[in-house]
């Protein structure tokens, strides 16, 4: 400290950032001492090859994405979502009062800590991220059943998680976002990914036709438990029969996409509704700002 300023205890992230800003060193070696609230040492490591930025992204931004959008929980007393990961890296007993989240923390907290703080860049990969994402999505979809949850708040939270998944998937070498862009540009069902994406958009469009004041996104949660496309077809047929009277016969966009979806289901009825398909399905469902069925009427031919 300078000029008789008070000594400030810096966080680990602040120290690393200051070193990077002042020296521009890409790779650091240092001792990492981890202690608990009672100042008992939990771990003492010598870290080599630590990178503040990897693949162009701030290493602590990766942790923030995961903490804030995947390992988060709505705290009613504080009226906001709060990440639980950072506080439970070394907890002997995790108790967030949400069992699925507790299990997810037990499974991945060590791998995430090692990746972010111990420079073990093999501890996380695109497959781990996908597992975290799908488990978190299943957990959050169930929250729609809680009448005390705000529909709009929860939908926004899930949308933020999906957007974070796009960024992290790209960081870890995946092509999820590029595939979504390709599907939106082609506007055709050409493969399993485009089928799932447009099926998600179709389900949202059908459910939005409901005039019930009690309609909720909870109606889409059961799709995550569907195992094969034969069951998916029955569920989609049920929705179509419930709301087909609300759809214009001249809606060319719906007629074309729904026909493609139905044709894909007819030829792939024995195919598993995989987690990969489910990821694209919910990406389409929650992308309400770009739902293909809400394009301008002149584009639909109505």
C-alpha positions as a Markdown table, in Angstrom:
| # | Residue | x | y | z |
|---|---|---|---|---|
| 1 | Unk | 0.0 | 0.0 | 0.0 |
| 2 | Unk | 1.1 | 3.5 | -0.7 |
| 3 | Unk | 0.9 | 7.0 | 1.1 |
| 4 | Unk | -0.3 | 5.5 | 4.4 |
| 5 | Unk | -3.4 | 3.9 | 2.8 |
| 6 | Unk | -5.2 | 1.2 | 4.7 |
| 7 | Unk | -4.1 | -2.3 | 3.8 |
| 8 | Unk | -6.8 | -4.1 | 1.8 |
| 9 | Unk | -7.1 | -7.8 | 1.7 |
| 10 | Unk | -7.4 | -8.8 | -1.9 |
| 11 | Unk | -9.3 | -11.7 | -3.2 |
| 12 | Unk | -7.4 | -14.3 | -5.3 |
| 13 | Unk | -9.1 | -13.2 | -8.5 |
| 14 | Unk | -8.1 | -9.6 | -7.8 |
| 15 | Unk | -4.5 | -10.6 | -7.3 |
| 16 | Unk | -4.4 | -12.6 | -10.5 |
| 17 | Unk | -6.0 | -9.7 | -12.4 |
| 18 | Unk | -3.5 | -7.2 | -11.1 |
| 19 | Unk | -0.6 | -9.4 | -12.0 |
| 20 | Unk | -1.9 | -9.9 | -15.5 |
| 21 | Unk | -2.7 | -6.2 | -16.0 |
| 22 | Unk | 0.7 | -5.1 | -14.8 |
| 23 | Unk | 2.9 | -7.7 | -16.4 |
| 24 | Unk | 0.8 | -9.2 | -19.2 |
| 25 | Unk | 2.2 | -12.6 | -18.2 |
| 26 | Unk | 0.1 | -15.3 | -19.9 |
| 27 | Unk | 1.3 | -18.2 | -17.7 |
| 28 | Unk | 1.8 | -18.0 | -13.9 |
| 29 | Unk | 3.2 | -20.4 | -11.2 |
| 30 | Unk | 2.3 | -19.8 | -7.6 |
| 31 | Unk | 1.5 | -21.4 | -4.2 |
| 32 | Unk | -2.2 | -21.8 | -3.6 |
| 33 | Unk | -3.2 | -22.1 | 0.1 |
| 34 | Unk | -6.8 | -22.8 | 0.9 |
| 35 | Unk | -8.2 | -22.4 | 4.4 |
| 36 | Unk | -11.6 | -22.3 | 6.0 |
| 37 | Unk | -13.4 | -19.8 | 8.2 |
| 38 | Unk | -11.5 | -21.1 | 11.2 |
| 39 | Unk | -8.2 | -20.5 | 9.3 |
| 40 | Unk | -7.5 | -24.2 | 9.2 |
| 41 | Unk | -5.5 | -25.1 | 6.1 |
| 42 | Unk | -7.5 | -27.4 | 3.8 |
| 43 | Unk | -5.1 | -27.6 | 0.9 |
| 44 | Unk | -1.6 | -26.4 | 0.0 |
| 45 | Unk | -0.6 | -26.7 | -3.6 |
| 46 | Unk | 2.1 | -25.5 | -6.0 |
| 47 | Unk | 0.3 | -24.5 | -9.2 |
| 48 | Unk | 2.1 | -24.4 | -12.5 |
| 49 | Unk | 0.9 | -23.3 | -15.9 |
| 50 | Unk | -2.0 | -21.2 | -14.7 |
| 51 | Unk | -3.6 | -19.1 | -17.4 |
| 52 | Unk | -5.7 | -16.0 | -16.6 |
| 53 | Unk | -7.1 | -16.2 | -20.1 |
| 54 | Unk | -7.7 | -19.5 | -22.0 |
| 55 | Unk | -9.0 | -19.6 | -25.5 |
| 56 | Unk | -9.6 | -15.8 | -25.3 |
| 57 | Unk | -11.9 | -16.0 | -22.2 |
| 58 | Unk | -11.2 | -14.9 | -18.7 |
| 59 | Unk | -10.9 | -18.0 | -16.6 |
| 60 | Unk | -13.0 | -16.5 | -13.8 |
| 61 | Unk | -15.8 | -15.7 | -16.3 |
| 62 | Unk | -16.1 | -19.4 | -16.9 |
| 63 | Unk | -16.6 | -19.9 | -13.1 |
| 64 | Unk | -19.1 | -17.0 | -13.1 |
| 65 | Unk | -21.2 | -18.5 | -15.9 |
| 66 | Unk | -21.4 | -21.8 | -14.0 |
| 67 | Unk | -22.0 | -20.3 | -10.6 |
| 68 | Unk | -24.6 | -17.8 | -11.6 |
| 69 | Unk | -26.5 | -19.7 | -14.3 |
| 70 | Unk | -26.2 | -23.4 | -13.7 |
| 71 | Unk | -25.6 | -23.8 | -9.9 |
| 72 | Unk | -28.0 | -21.1 | -8.9 |
| 73 | Unk | -31.0 | -21.1 | -6.7 |
| 74 | Unk | -33.8 | -18.6 | -6.1 |
| 75 | Unk | -33.5 | -17.3 | -2.6 |
| 76 | Unk | -36.9 | -15.9 | -1.6 |
| 77 | Unk | -35.6 | -13.8 | 1.3 |
| 78 | Unk | -33.3 | -12.0 | -1.1 |
| 79 | Unk | -35.7 | -12.1 | -4.0 |
| 80 | Unk | -33.1 | -13.1 | -6.5 |
| 81 | Unk | -31.1 | -16.1 | -7.9 |
| 82 | Unk | -27.8 | -16.7 | -6.1 |
| 83 | Unk | -25.1 | -19.0 | -7.2 |
| 84 | Unk | -24.2 | -21.8 | -4.8 |
| 85 | Unk | -21.0 | -23.2 | -6.3 |
| 86 | Unk | -18.4 | -20.8 | -4.9 |
| 87 | Unk | -19.6 | -21.3 | -1.3 |
| 88 | Unk | -19.6 | -25.0 | -1.5 |
| 89 | Unk | -16.3 | -26.0 | -3.1 |
| 90 | Unk | -15.1 | -27.4 | 0.2 |
| 91 | Unk | -18.2 | -27.8 | 2.3 |
| 92 | Unk | -18.2 | -31.2 | 4.2 |
| 93 | Unk | -22.0 | -31.2 | 4.0 |
| 94 | Unk | -23.9 | -29.5 | 1.1 |
| 95 | Unk | -27.4 | -28.4 | 2.0 |
| 96 | Unk | -29.0 | -25.9 | -0.4 |
| 97 | Unk | -32.4 | -27.3 | 0.4 |
| 98 | Unk | -32.6 | -28.5 | -3.2 |
| 99 | Unk | -31.5 | -32.2 | -3.5 |
| 100 | Unk | -30.9 | -32.2 | -7.3 |
| 101 | Unk | -28.6 | -29.1 | -6.9 |
| 102 | Unk | -26.8 | -30.7 | -3.9 |
| 103 | Unk | -26.1 | -33.8 | -6.0 |
| 104 | Unk | -24.9 | -31.7 | -8.9 |
| 105 | Unk | -22.5 | -29.8 | -6.7 |
| 106 | Unk | -21.1 | -33.0 | -5.2 |
| 107 | Unk | -20.5 | -34.4 | -8.7 |
| 108 | Unk | -18.8 | -31.4 | -10.3 |
| 109 | Unk | -17.4 | -28.9 | -7.7 |
| 110 | Unk | -14.0 | -30.5 | -7.5 |
| 111 | Unk | -13.6 | -30.7 | -11.3 |
| 112 | Unk | -14.6 | -27.0 | -11.7 |
| 113 | Unk | -12.3 | -25.9 | -8.9 |
| 114 | Unk | -9.4 | -27.8 | -10.4 |
| 115 | Unk | -10.1 | -26.2 | -13.8 |
| 116 | Unk | -10.4 | -22.7 | -12.6 |
| 117 | Unk | -7.8 | -22.5 | -9.7 |
| 118 | Unk | -5.4 | -25.4 | -10.1 |
| 119 | Unk | -4.8 | -25.1 | -13.8 |
| 120 | Unk | -6.0 | -28.6 | -14.5 |
| 121 | Unk | -7.4 | -27.9 | -17.9 |
| 122 | Unk | -8.3 | -31.5 | -18.5 |
| 123 | Unk | -10.8 | -31.7 | -15.6 |
| 124 | Unk | -13.7 | -30.1 | -17.6 |
| 125 | Unk | -14.7 | -30.6 | -21.2 |
| 126 | Unk | -17.7 | -30.2 | -23.5 |
| 127 | Unk | -19.2 | -33.5 | -22.3 |
| 128 | Unk | -19.1 | -32.4 | -18.6 |
| 129 | Unk | -20.6 | -29.1 | -19.6 |
| 130 | Unk | -23.5 | -30.8 | -21.4 |
| 131 | Unk | -24.1 | -33.1 | -18.4 |
| 132 | Unk | -24.2 | -30.0 | -16.1 |
| 133 | Unk | -26.5 | -28.2 | -18.5 |
| 134 | Unk | -29.1 | -31.0 | -18.9 |
| 135 | Unk | -29.2 | -31.8 | -15.2 |
| 136 | Unk | -29.7 | -28.1 | -14.4 |
| 137 | Unk | -32.4 | -27.7 | -17.1 |
| 138 | Unk | -34.3 | -30.7 | -15.7 |
| 139 | Unk | -34.1 | -29.2 | -12.2 |
| 140 | Unk | -35.3 | -25.8 | -13.3 |
| 141 | Unk | -38.1 | -27.1 | -15.4 |
| 142 | Unk | -39.6 | -28.7 | -12.3 |
| 143 | Unk | -39.7 | -25.3 | -10.6 |
| 144 | Unk | -42.6 | -24.3 | -13.0 |
| 145 | Unk | -44.8 | -26.5 | -10.9 |
| 146 | Unk | -44.2 | -24.4 | -7.8 |
| 147 | Unk | -47.1 | -21.8 | -7.7 |
| 148 | Unk | -44.9 | -19.4 | -5.7 |
| 149 | Unk | -42.4 | -19.2 | -8.5 |
| 150 | Unk | -42.8 | -16.3 | -11.0 |
| 151 | Unk | -43.3 | -17.7 | -14.5 |
| 152 | Unk | -41.5 | -14.8 | -16.2 |
| 153 | Unk | -38.6 | -14.8 | -13.7 |
| 154 | Unk | -38.0 | -18.5 | -14.1 |
| 155 | Unk | -38.3 | -18.3 | -17.9 |
| 156 | Unk | -35.7 | -15.5 | -17.9 |
| 157 | Unk | -33.4 | -17.5 | -15.7 |
| 158 | Unk | -33.6 | -20.6 | -18.0 |
| 159 | Unk | -33.0 | -18.4 | -21.0 |
| 160 | Unk | -29.9 | -16.9 | -19.4 |
| 161 | Unk | -28.7 | -20.4 | -18.7 |
| 162 | Unk | -29.2 | -21.5 | -22.3 |
| 163 | Unk | -27.3 | -18.4 | -23.5 |
| 164 | Unk | -24.5 | -19.2 | -21.1 |
| 165 | Unk | -24.5 | -22.8 | -22.4 |
| 166 | Unk | -24.0 | -21.5 | -25.9 |
| 167 | Unk | -20.9 | -19.5 | -24.9 |
| 168 | Unk | -19.3 | -22.2 | -22.8 |
| 169 | Unk | -20.1 | -24.9 | -25.4 |
| 170 | Unk | -18.2 | -22.8 | -28.0 |
| 171 | Unk | -15.4 | -22.3 | -25.5 |
| 172 | Unk | -15.0 | -26.0 | -24.9 |
| 173 | Unk | -15.0 | -26.7 | -28.7 |
| 174 | Unk | -18.6 | -27.6 | -29.3 |
| 175 | Unk | -20.7 | -26.4 | -32.2 |
| 176 | Unk | -24.1 | -26.1 | -30.6 |
| 177 | Unk | -24.5 | -22.3 | -31.3 |
| 178 | Unk | -23.3 | -22.8 | -34.9 |
| 179 | Unk | -25.8 | -25.6 | -35.4 |
| 180 | Unk | -28.6 | -23.4 | -34.1 |
| 181 | Unk | -27.6 | -20.6 | -36.5 |
| 182 | Unk | -27.5 | -23.0 | -39.4 |
| 183 | Unk | -31.0 | -24.3 | -38.5 |
| 184 | Unk | -32.5 | -20.9 | -38.2 |
| 185 | Unk | -31.0 | -19.9 | -41.6 |
| 186 | Unk | -32.2 | -23.0 | -43.4 |
| 187 | Unk | -35.7 | -23.1 | -41.9 |
| 188 | Unk | -36.1 | -26.7 | -42.8 |
| 189 | Unk | -36.1 | -30.0 | -41.0 |
| 190 | Unk | -33.0 | -31.7 | -42.4 |
| 191 | Unk | -31.7 | -33.8 | -39.5 |
| 192 | Unk | -32.3 | -34.7 | -35.8 |
| 193 | Unk | -31.1 | -31.4 | -34.5 |
| 194 | Unk | -33.3 | -29.3 | -36.8 |
| 195 | Unk | -36.2 | -31.6 | -36.1 |
| 196 | Unk | -35.8 | -31.2 | -32.4 |
| 197 | Unk | -35.3 | -27.4 | -32.6 |
| 198 | Unk | -38.4 | -26.8 | -34.7 |
| 199 | Unk | -40.4 | -29.3 | -32.6 |
| 200 | Unk | -39.6 | -27.1 | -29.6 |
| 201 | Unk | -40.8 | -24.1 | -31.5 |
| 202 | Unk | -43.9 | -25.9 | -32.6 |
| 203 | Unk | -44.8 | -27.0 | -29.0 |
| 204 | Unk | -44.4 | -23.5 | -27.7 |
| 205 | Unk | -46.6 | -22.2 | -30.5 |
| 206 | Unk | -49.3 | -24.8 | -29.9 |
| 207 | Unk | -49.3 | -24.2 | -26.1 |
| 208 | Unk | -49.5 | -20.4 | -26.6 |
| 209 | Unk | -52.8 | -21.0 | -28.4 |
| 210 | Unk | -54.4 | -21.9 | -25.0 |
| 211 | Unk | -56.9 | -19.5 | -23.8 |
| 212 | Unk | -56.6 | -20.8 | -20.2 |
| 213 | Unk | -55.6 | -18.2 | -17.6 |
| 214 | Unk | -53.7 | -21.0 | -15.9 |
| 215 | Unk | -51.4 | -21.9 | -18.8 |
| 216 | Unk | -47.9 | -22.4 | -17.7 |
| 217 | Unk | -44.5 | -23.5 | -19.0 |
| 218 | Unk | -44.9 | -26.5 | -16.7 |
| 219 | Unk | -46.7 | -28.1 | -19.6 |
| 220 | Unk | -43.4 | -28.6 | -21.4 |
| 221 | Unk | -41.5 | -30.2 | -18.5 |
| 222 | Unk | -42.7 | -33.8 | -19.2 |
| 223 | Unk | -40.9 | -33.7 | -22.6 |
| 224 | Unk | -37.6 | -34.0 | -20.8 |
| 225 | Unk | -38.6 | -37.5 | -19.6 |
| 226 | Unk | -39.6 | -38.8 | -23.0 |
| 227 | Unk | -37.4 | -41.7 | -24.0 |
| 228 | Unk | -38.2 | -42.2 | -27.7 |
| 229 | Unk | -39.8 | -40.5 | -30.7 |
| 230 | Unk | -42.8 | -42.8 | -30.7 |
| 231 | Unk | -43.9 | -41.4 | -27.4 |
| 232 | Unk | -42.9 | -37.9 | -28.5 |
| 233 | Unk | -45.2 | -38.3 | -31.5 |
| 234 | Unk | -48.1 | -39.2 | -29.3 |
| 235 | Unk | -47.5 | -36.2 | -27.1 |
| 236 | Unk | -47.2 | -33.8 | -30.0 |
| 237 | Unk | -50.4 | -35.3 | -31.6 |
| 238 | Unk | -52.2 | -34.7 | -28.4 |
| 239 | Unk | -51.2 | -31.0 | -28.4 |
| 240 | Unk | -52.0 | -30.6 | -32.0 |
| 241 | Unk | -55.5 | -32.0 | -31.6 |
| 242 | Unk | -56.1 | -29.7 | -28.6 |
| 243 | Unk | -55.2 | -26.5 | -30.4 |
| 244 | Unk | -55.5 | -27.1 | -34.2 |
| 245 | Unk | -58.7 | -25.2 | -34.3 |
| 246 | Unk | -56.7 | -22.1 | -33.5 |
| 247 | Unk | -54.4 | -22.4 | -36.5 |
| 248 | Unk | -55.3 | -21.0 | -39.9 |
| 249 | Unk | -55.5 | -23.5 | -42.7 |
| 250 | Unk | -53.5 | -20.9 | -44.8 |
| 251 | Unk | -50.6 | -20.8 | -42.3 |
| 252 | Unk | -48.0 | -21.9 | -44.8 |
| 253 | Unk | -45.1 | -21.7 | -42.4 |
| 254 | Unk | -46.8 | -23.9 | -39.8 |
| 255 | Unk | -48.1 | -26.4 | -42.5 |
| 256 | Unk | -44.6 | -26.7 | -44.0 |
| 257 | Unk | -42.6 | -27.1 | -40.7 |
| 258 | Unk | -45.2 | -29.3 | -39.0 |
| 259 | Unk | -45.4 | -31.5 | -42.1 |
| 260 | Unk | -41.6 | -31.9 | -42.0 |
| 261 | Unk | -41.7 | -32.7 | -38.2 |
| 262 | Unk | -44.4 | -35.3 | -38.8 |
| 263 | Unk | -42.5 | -36.9 | -41.6 |
| 264 | Unk | -39.4 | -37.1 | -39.5 |
| 265 | Unk | -41.3 | -38.8 | -36.7 |
| 266 | Unk | -42.9 | -41.3 | -39.1 |
| 267 | Unk | -39.6 | -42.5 | -40.3 |
| 268 | Unk | -37.8 | -42.4 | -37.0 |
| 269 | Unk | -40.4 | -43.6 | -34.5 |
| 270 | Unk | -38.0 | -46.2 | -33.0 |
| 271 | Unk | -35.2 | -43.6 | -32.5 |
| 272 | Unk | -34.4 | -42.5 | -28.9 |
| 273 | Unk | -35.2 | -39.0 | -28.0 |
| 274 | Unk | -31.6 | -38.4 | -26.9 |
| 275 | Unk | -30.3 | -35.7 | -24.5 |
| 276 | Unk | -28.8 | -34.0 | -27.6 |
| 277 | Unk | -32.2 | -33.8 | -29.2 |
| 278 | Unk | -33.7 | -32.5 | -25.9 |
| 279 | Unk | -31.1 | -29.8 | -25.8 |
| 280 | Unk | -32.1 | -28.6 | -29.2 |
| 281 | Unk | -35.8 | -29.0 | -28.4 |
| 282 | Unk | -35.7 | -26.7 | -25.4 |
| 283 | Unk | -33.4 | -24.3 | -27.3 |
| 284 | Unk | -36.2 | -23.9 | -29.8 |
| 285 | Unk | -38.9 | -23.8 | -27.2 |
| 286 | Unk | -37.4 | -21.0 | -25.1 |
| 287 | Unk | -36.2 | -19.0 | -28.1 |
| 288 | Unk | -39.5 | -17.2 | -28.1 |
| 289 | Unk | -38.1 | -14.0 | -29.6 |
| 290 | Unk | -37.3 | -15.9 | -32.8 |
| 291 | Unk | -40.1 | -18.4 | -33.0 |
| 292 | Unk | -40.5 | -19.1 | -36.7 |
| 293 | Unk | -44.3 | -19.4 | -36.4 |
| 294 | Unk | -44.6 | -15.8 | -35.2 |
| 295 | Unk | -43.0 | -14.3 | -38.3 |
| 296 | Unk | -45.0 | -11.6 | -40.1 |
| 297 | Unk | -48.3 | -12.7 | -41.6 |
| 298 | Unk | -47.2 | -11.8 | -45.1 |
| 299 | Unk | -44.4 | -14.3 | -44.8 |
| 300 | Unk | -46.9 | -17.0 | -43.7 |
| 301 | Unk | -49.3 | -16.3 | -46.5 |
| 302 | Unk | -52.2 | -15.6 | -44.1 |
